Amino acid sequence: MIARRGRWSSVVLSALCFAALACSGGGESKTAATGDSAKAGAGGAAGKAIKIAMIAKSSDNPVFLAARTGAEAAAKELSAKSGTTVEVEWLTPAKEDGEVQAQRVRQAMNEGVDAILISCSDAGKVTGAINDAVDRGVTVMTFDSDAPQSKRFAFYGVDDAKAGQQTMAELAKLLNGKGNVAILAGNQNAPNLQKRVQGAKTEAAKYPGIKIVGVFNHIETPQDASAEVIRVNNAYPEITGWAFIGGWPLFATSLLSELNPAKQKVASVDAIPVELPYIEKGVVPVLLAQSVYLWGDVGVRTIFDKIHDNKSPANAVMPMELVRVSKENLGDWARQLKSWGFTDVDPKYLALPAASGAPATAAPAAGQ
Amino acid sequence: MAELTQERSAPRGPGFVRRLVASQETGLVIVVTLLTITLIALAGSHLDRRTGLEVNNFWNPNTLVQTLTDASFFAIMAIGATMVIISGGIDLSVGSIYALAGVTMALVLRAMGPMGPGATAVVGIVVCVGIGLLCGLINGILVVGLRVHPFIITLGSMWVLRGIAFVISKAESILVPPSLTDVAKAPLGLGGGLYPVPMLVMIVLTIIGAIYLTRTVMGRHIFAFGGNLEASRFAGLSLGLIQIGVFAVSGLTAGISAFLGASFYGSASSGDAQGYELYVIASAVVGGASLIGGKGSAVGAMLGALLIVLIRQSIRTLHFDQNYEWIVIGCAIIIAVVIDQWSTRMAARRLTKAAESARAAA
């Protein structure tokens, strides 16, 4: 008798799941269809179209959302110019997970995409999947975080060790070469962040007056990162400088009141709109911006050149330079962010006068 | 104990057919089939580069094997976790056991240097299974020895084991020897980029798990333990050993899954399988396991894992907004449990009515 329990429960469950799925389908389409390309997923045979799966590390990180905006804008522009429809399909996991990324690579490959643009959470985990995709004729490019042992044809991103060095060098300058320094390091398993930490340590070693108090890891959300900074400050009152090798705590406003610029100096990687008040108020005098929009923009253009024109970049590794953002070029940077599609740039920054030397934010040519 | 009837060997004839139709696994099979048909109908198609033929975006060998492979890592762990749940416990540490077993295997293999493919595979599986078994035994011994609820013990061990994995790996993602990947990705004659090994291991372990639960005395003791603790005590069962045993099996399956996962993906790190414990528990629950114990099956766990992965797959194949994935899976779990509880109450009411009718007739 008990065996009858739940006989039809699964069937009802199925119906409700379908209903939930149908509701979710009422939201945005996952295909950034350009032009008349809305056929994707419903019988979109290849035809004259280039379909690119974009797999960033996590979909809750604003820097990757900017990269997505860049990719979609580039796809739209290329579609209009060339007559070949370029589609970007966003297959980024909700949170960082190398195994899930590998699964997404296989899924994209099985659904017949032409190319994959990926930032690798764990190169070791995705290398096999990338190689399988390349072996099956899919063009693969990495951005932000590379899989150097894989068969990808190009990588676009900053030199992470150099980024760590630059961050520490800026901090050392702010501290006049003397102080107790902490490094905020994000996810301890991310290879690119490990390289940045190593770069920061290497740079710190050049300054005899700089002492590294510790390297502090945390979950990569603004709240967790801010909480970690506050915790560490309470535990180590002797800290006079912070090197944030990622901008996580500055993606929220809590540290605007928690950090005292008279007591602590901060230099940080990343400069998205929400971080600009930190420069304005002098809490973080220097931000080293990754041109995150260009991850997507350059990625899509490079892939397009490869597939459409059979043109590869001169070097497989295409370096992205960090842009130094301070009070001097805050207005220029704000306008640059606005032009990249960021909608949350405070108008007061857009009204700031131009610096004498505009920030170097131009995208490298695909063939660079 | 009542569920013993559900798990008992199937009688032949119309009774068997009735039971088959009535079983929750059949319901899950229907759900999976419906979802599959829907996906085939709505998935669209693309041109296969290798063959030049138009293929369905879902109903093609690569996607099907990929879906089953994705499910296999959860499903294998879910088989072990289901035994813990049947016993009335819970194991939150399976994801951490997975990470620790994978990392330890990768470190051991790196320390041992180059070996033949056979030796590499043997060392790998022994280390992974050994670590998984050891962790499971420790969990079980702590639960029994300290008389603390499994939720607390495994919550603690979840952090401890992942912490150990982090410390010993120095947060590095450690590559495993390519020969190990060759084992996990052996085409077994299929070719065409099809890797059926994880899927086959899942099927074999499901069969073993089902036999263990339904055809062995130890398996039935687990149902007895979870279904009615007092009755089991009076029946003279070794309660401590049963409880240690289920945690050992849960650790063992996590170790096997870790071996397959690290080998298939080519590396192991302390961050692996973070949050997977929830998928594993969800698989067991959707598969019909009752969190109050006494109910569940290995086949149900596998089907539960497959259903969850299919829901994830369908969100992508049908190009729905993937940000809804967690909402859909969360709803599915809640609905499954609520319906199950409702049907349990209905069954109990029917039993009471039947008993009252019999008494009145007498």
Interface residues (C-beta under 8 A of the other chain):
Chain A: M1 I2 A3 R4 R5 G6 R7 W8 S9 S10 V11 V12 L13 S14 L16 C17 F18 A20 L21 C23 S24 G25 G27 E28 S29 K30 T31 K39 A40 G41 A42 G43 G44 A45 A46 S59 E89 W90 L91 A94 K95 E96 D97 G98 E99 A102 Q103 R104 R106 Q107 M109 N110 E111 G112 D122 A123 G124 K125 V126 T127 G128 A129 D132 D135 R136 G137 N187 Q188 N189 P191 Q194 N217
Chain B: A2 E3 T5 Q6 R19 V21 A22 S23 Q24 T26 G27 L28 I30 V31 L34 L35 T38 L42 A43 G44 S45 H46 L47 D48 R49 R50 E54 V55 N57 N60 N62 T63 Q66 D70 F73 F166 A171 E172 S173 I174 L175 T181 K185 G193 G261 F264 Y265 G266 S267 S269 S270 G271 D272 A273 Q274 G275 V286 G288 I311 Q313 S314 I315 R316 T317 L318 H319 F320 D321 Q322 N323 Y324 E325 W326 I327 V328 C331 A332 I335 A336 I339 D340 S343 T344 M346 A347 R350 L351
